Amino acid sequence: MSPSVTGTFCAVEKDYLFAAIASLICFEIAAESADETSEGHKTFKTNLFDKITALSGISIKMRKFEEIKQ
């Protein structure tokens, strides 16, 4: 799934390195969030799809703020 997310970012950003890095950061944030609510492999995959499509600038900033705070 991460190559699909990276491809999506590369479609809208001319700097492919920046797009790849940003996509993997967003993918990581969505995966961490999905892991918190999943009960197993099947629910994780479904939750990951839901979380990746629901990402927003605010949710990304809040997650990084929480990491810095710790």
Phi and psi restraints in degrees (value plus and minus 20) as a CYANA .aco file:
   2 SER   PHI     -82.6   -42.6
   2 SER   PSI     -55.9   -15.9
   3 PRO   PHI     -81.9   -41.9
   3 PRO   PSI     -53.7   -13.7
   4 SER   PHI     -86.5   -46.5
   4 SER   PSI     -61.8   -21.8
   5 VAL   PHI     -85.4   -45.4
   5 VAL   PSI     -63.9   -23.9
   6 THR   PHI     -82.5   -42.5
   6 THR   PSI     -62.4   -22.4
   7 GLY   PHI     -80.8   -40.8
   7 GLY   PSI     -57.9   -17.9
   8 THR   PHI     -84.3   -44.3
   8 THR   PSI     -63.6   -23.6
   9 PHE   PHI     -84.8   -44.8
   9 PHE   PSI     -60.6   -20.6
  10 CYS   PHI     -86.5   -46.5
  10 CYS   PSI     -44.5    -4.5
  11 ALA   PHI     -89.3   -49.3
  11 ALA   PSI     -43.7    -3.7
  12 VAL   PHI    -135.8   -95.8
  12 VAL   PSI     -20.3    19.7
  13 GLU   PHI    -149.0  -109.0
  13 GLU   PSI     106.8   146.8
  14 LYS   PHI     -91.8   -51.8
  14 LYS   PSI     -51.5   -11.5
  15 ASP   PHI    -103.9   -63.9
  15 ASP   PSI      80.0   120.0
  16 TYR   PHI     -86.1   -46.1
  16 TYR   PSI     -52.3   -12.3
  17 LEU   PHI     -85.5   -45.5
  17 LEU   PSI     -66.6   -26.6
  18 PHE   PHI     -80.5   -40.5
  18 PHE   PSI     -63.1   -23.1
  19 ALA   PHI     -82.2   -42.2
  19 ALA   PSI     -61.6   -21.6
  20 ALA   PHI     -85.8   -45.8
  20 ALA   PSI     -64.6   -24.6
  21 ILE   PHI     -83.7   -43.7
  21 ILE   PSI     -66.9   -26.9
  22 ALA   PHI     -82.0   -42.0
  22 ALA   PSI     -60.5   -20.5
  23 SER   PHI     -85.6   -45.6
  23 SER   PSI     -60.2   -20.2
  24 LEU   PHI     -91.4   -51.4
  24 LEU   PSI     -52.5   -12.5
  25 ILE   PHI     -84.6   -44.6
  25 ILE   PSI     -65.7   -25.7
  26 CYS   PHI     -84.2   -44.2
  26 CYS   PSI     -59.4   -19.4
  27 PHE   PHI     -82.5   -42.5
  27 PHE   PSI     -61.3   -21.3
  28 GLU   PHI     -83.7   -43.7
  28 GLU   PSI     -64.6   -24.6
  29 ILE   PHI     -80.9   -40.9
  29 ILE   PSI     -64.7   -24.7
  30 ALA   PHI     -84.7   -44.7
  30 ALA   PSI     -59.8   -19.8
  31 ALA   PHI     -86.4   -46.4
  31 ALA   PSI     -61.9   -21.9
  32 GLU   PHI     -82.9   -42.9
  32 GLU   PSI     -61.3   -21.3
  33 SER   PHI     -87.2   -47.2
  33 SER   PSI     -60.8   -20.8
  34 ALA   PHI     -86.3   -46.3
  34 ALA   PSI     -56.0   -16.0
  35 ASP   PHI     -84.1   -44.1
  35 ASP   PSI     -52.8   -12.8
  36 GLU   PHI     -85.7   -45.7
  36 GLU   PSI     -46.5    -6.5
  37 THR   PHI    -132.8   -92.8
  37 THR   PSI     -16.8    23.2
  38 SER   PHI    -113.5   -73.5
  38 SER   PSI     130.9   170.9
  39 GLU   PHI    -129.8   -89.8
  39 GLU   PSI     -26.6    13.4
  40 GLY   PHI     159.7   199.7
  40 GLY   PSI    -192.6  -152.6
  41 HIS   PHI     -81.1   -41.1
  41 HIS   PSI     -64.1   -24.1
  42 LYS   PHI     -87.3   -47.3
  42 LYS   PSI     -62.7   -22.7
  43 THR   PHI     -91.9   -51.9
  43 THR   PSI     -50.5   -10.5
  44 PHE   PHI     -82.8   -42.8
  44 PHE   PSI     -66.8   -26.8
  45 LYS   PHI     -81.7   -41.7
  45 LYS   PSI     -63.9   -23.9
  46 THR   PHI     -83.5   -43.5
  46 THR   PSI     -66.0   -26.0
  47 ASN   PHI     -84.0   -44.0
  47 ASN   PSI     -55.8   -15.8
  48 LEU   PHI     -83.5   -43.5
  48 LEU   PSI     -64.2   -24.2
  49 PHE   PHI     -79.0   -39.0
  49 PHE   PSI     -64.5   -24.5
  50 ASP   PHI     -83.4   -43.4
  50 ASP   PSI     -64.2   -24.2
  51 LYS   PHI     -89.6   -49.6
  51 LYS   PSI     -58.2   -18.2
  52 ILE   PHI     -87.4   -47.4
  52 ILE   PSI     -54.7   -14.7
  53 THR   PHI     -99.2   -59.2
  53 THR   PSI     -39.1     0.9
  54 ALA   PHI    -115.9   -75.9
  54 ALA   PSI     -20.4    19.6
  55 LEU   PHI     -81.3   -41.3
  55 LEU   PSI     122.9   162.9
  56 SER   PHI    -159.1  -119.1
  56 SER   PSI     147.9   187.9
  57 GLY   PHI     -77.9   -37.9
  57 GLY   PSI     -56.8   -16.8
  58 ILE   PHI     -87.4   -47.4
  58 ILE   PSI     -64.0   -24.0
  59 SER   PHI     -86.1   -46.1
  59 SER   PSI     -54.2   -14.2
  60 ILE   PHI     -88.6   -48.6
  60 ILE   PSI     -65.6   -25.6
  61 LYS   PHI     -84.0   -44.0
  61 LYS   PSI     -59.8   -19.8
  62 MET   PHI     -84.6   -44.6
  62 MET   PSI     -61.1   -21.1
  63 ARG   PHI     -84.0   -44.0
  63 ARG   PSI     -64.7   -24.7
  64 LYS   PHI     -87.5   -47.5
  64 LYS   PSI     -54.7   -14.7
  65 PHE   PHI     -84.2   -44.2
  65 PHE   PSI     -61.4   -21.4
  66 GLU   PHI     -82.9   -42.9
  66 GLU   PSI     -58.6   -18.6
  67 GLU   PHI     -86.2   -46.2
  67 GLU   PSI     -60.3   -20.3
  68 ILE   PHI     -87.4   -47.4
  68 ILE   PSI     -59.4   -19.4
  69 LYS   PHI     -82.7   -42.7
  69 LYS   PSI     -53.7   -13.7
